């Protein structure tokens, strides 16, 4: 459900990480006059900014200013469009992209600990990992990493069996 009085489009843009945090900074005349163009849609704003400079020859600094963005934002949007098309203008999800603390050494250690004592809890593994590596991890991260390692081992074993 939309937050207090928000329309469905704002809700959808927020869910897709495409809600422009500063729609009021967009001062482009076409955005002000058009029912189609929406300053709340960050992907649309970035696309139109790059298009304006490339197709209509607007200087980069003027285009960036008119769309409420910086020159570095212009160049980042331009590179994203060149490399990944329109979808690349959607901001990436924040935060780590993988279990960066659960390195191969940490996972191997956790597997060794669990093999030595199958009754060892995930929380006990968290504490052992901290003592050994000085890294704070969440118990669910440990559980997921062990499950991934287990699946990978089974896949390797299955592939070896097929080769026999």
C-alpha positions, -999 to +999 in steps of 0.1 A: +000+000+000+012+035-008+025+057+020+002+084+033-013+099+001+014+087-024+002+076-057+009+041-071+036+054-094+057+068-065+052+035-047+064+016-078+094+039-084+105+036-048+102-002-050+124-003-082+149+022-066+141+047-094+124+074-073+143+107-078+151+120-043+151+156-057+124+160-083+121+196-075+157+202-087+147+192-123+142+226-140+139+214-176+111+232-194+099+200-212+095+182-179+074+211-166+051+211-196+047+174-204+023+150-189+045+121-201+078+133-186+080+128-148+107+144-127+101+118-100+114+091-124+152+091-120+157+068-149+137+090-172+155+121-159+190+106-165+180+093-200+166+127-211+197+145-197+220+123-218+197+125-248+196+163-246+234+165-247+240+139-273+211+145-297+203+181-292+239+193-286+232+208-252+264+214-233+270+188-206+271+213-177+239+230-189+221+196-193+232+184-159+220+216-143+186+216-160+180+180-148+192+187-113+222+165-115+260+170-115+284+167-144+299+135-128+263+121-127+259+129-164+291+110-173+281+081-151+247+080-167+262+082-202+286+054-195+258+032-180+237+038-211+266+029-234+274-003-215+240-016-204+213+004-220+183+019-203+182-008-175+217+003-164+203+036-153+184+020-124+205+025-093+222-006-080+211-022-047+231-008-019+253-029+003+276-059-002+269-080-033+281-112-018+290-128+015+323-109+016+332-119+052+327-156+045+359-161+026+370-195+015+392-198+045+364-189+069+340-214+052+366-241+053+372-235+090+335-236+097+331-268+078+360-284+097+345-273+130+311-287+121+327-320+108+345-323+142+313-317+161+280-320+141+260-307+170+279-274+170+254-246+167+256-218+142+260-193+171+290-213+184+305-212+149+300-174+148+320-172+180+347-195+168+351-176+136+354-143+155+381-159+178+401-173+149+397-146+122+385-115+142+355-112+118+320-107+130+295-126+110+258-133+114+247-169+122+225-169+091+255-160+069+273-190+083+243-212+077+239-200+041+277-204+034+277-239+048+246-248+027+263-234-004+294-253+002+274-285+008+255-280-025+287-273-044+303-305-029+272-326-039+273-311-075+310-319-078+303-354-065+274-359-089+295-348-119+323-371-109+298-400-107+285-392-142+320-393-156+326-429-144 
